[in-house]
Amino acid sequence: MKQDYHQLLKPDIINSVSGLSLIARIIVEGYLSGHNRSRRVGAGLEFSQYRGYEQGDDMRLLDWKMLARSGRYYIKQSEIDTHISVKYILDTSKSMAHEENGLSKIDHVRVLVASLAYLSQKQGDAVGLFTVNDENIFGLNPTVRKQHFNRILHELVRLQVKGKWPDNSMTIDKLHDRSRKELILFFTDLYEHNTELMTMIKGLKTIRNEVVVMHIMGQKELEFNHSGPAIFEDLETGLRIRVDAKEAKAKYLSALGLMISDTKELLWSNGIGYHLFNLGEPIGDTLQVFLKQRSRLL
């Protein structure tokens, strides 16, 4: 029976390595089972190694001689060019602390990245993690080692949201290698004070990589379901503003729609993907985006 990951989406579970690992496994295995997707390496080139059969693997890759000798099912892996380097870049500025229904944006991103890293590992991809704000830039360069996934979980759990996005454009040089074929998934709420965030994102794109912006917003941010007098606070600057929510709603939604439209157009014109996710959407949708973008590099 499939487990429902939603009951596990609680800060005390998300912010533990074992809890985050459990959530990622349930989400990915449930998604793969529902879509009958295989984590196969493929066949046809130089033999590399054996590994145990896992549900969802292509039965054509079973080594029947090994089965006859050992009585166990093994997949014969081949070294083919179906593995890529995947980098997850996280905006850890303080606006990512925005919370709705007991779950913050950064907790949601922790679950998204843990699930995607788990799926990446099963695909045989090299996986890297980078977290950025103006107080700290942390990076784990991509590798295919199995223990690297646990290191990523540890870093996801211990990361903290602080400050704002850095103004220094030199940040780009610390985030990727222009000479390699790689998929970059950038998780952010796109809050910026000038154009520092969009400038950095455009600088990530090369002819050898795929860059996708995963725009994370809360449902209340998208729908502005407030009424009466309200005080809104900029989490990064501490600035507070008092508004009549009923009167401000139409203007806010119009400005938000224009921002999203302009952002899409700007990113797409630079060959960069864009997807908007709210905190209440199924995480399987994110896995689907990843698999689609990954296939473009193969």
Buried (B, 14 or more C-beta within 10 A) or exposed (E): EEBEBEEBBBBEBBBEBEBBBBBBBBBBBBBBEEEEBBBBBBBEEEEEEBEEBBEBBBEEBBBEEBEEEEEEBBBBBBBBEBBBBBBBBBBBBBBBBBBBEEBBBBBBBBBBBBBBBBBBBBBBBBBBBBBBBBBEBBBBBBBBEEEBBEBBBEBBBEBEBBBBBBEEEEBBEEBBBBEBBBBBBBBBBBBBEEEBBBBBBBBBBBEEBBBBBBBBBBBBBBEBEBEEEBEEEBBBEEEEEEBEBEEBBEEBEEEBEEEBEEBBEBBEEBEBBBBBBBBEEEBBEBBBBBBEBBEEBE
